[in-house]
Amino acid sequence: MFLILAVVLFIVWICSFLMFKTAGLLIHLLLLFAILSIVMHFISGKRAV
């Protein structure tokens, strides 16, 4: 789930970076959330019992 969220946020970040160069803070926050989602995916991944 976190991986899908990270991919979606990354795609939105790329699109917004190409369209709105003045919204720099929001664009970088999206990238930050995408990176955090990837990290959370790997930390809370399925563990063998």
Secondary structure, DSSP 8 states (H G I E B T S, - for coil): -HHHHHHHHHHHHHHHHHH-TT-HHHHHHHHHHHHHHHHHHHHT-----
